[in-house]
Amino acid sequence: MNGPLPDVIFLDINMPNVNGWSTLKAIRGHELFQQIPVYMYSTSSNDRDRKIADDRGASGFFTKPYRFEEVQAIARQVIMKHREQESTYC
């Protein structure tokens, strides 16, 4: 792969063409991407989805808020948390 890898991946469970579960499986099965944190999200607040995400190696799960600004705020928090964790390991 050319270019930098993402620091964090945000992955919707319900995507057109391929679902998030299949994508997560592919990410976790690829050596190059295995260590990248993957946060799953969905409009569903079903505990079963949260458990599946955890069982399949997602770094976290959140219910997608209605407003895009709220999604952005969650993404910022996750990225800041990831950066803080990385700085403690460097």
GIWOGI-V599461 format. One record per helix or strand of 2 or more residues. SS is the DSSP state (@ for helix, = for strand). FROM is the first residue (numbers start at 1). TO is the last residue. If there is no record, write none. Layout:
ss: <SS:SS>
from: <FROM:FROM>
to: <TO:TO>
This chain:
ss: <=:@:=:@:=:@>
from: <8:20:37:47:60:68>
to: <12:29:42:55:63:89>
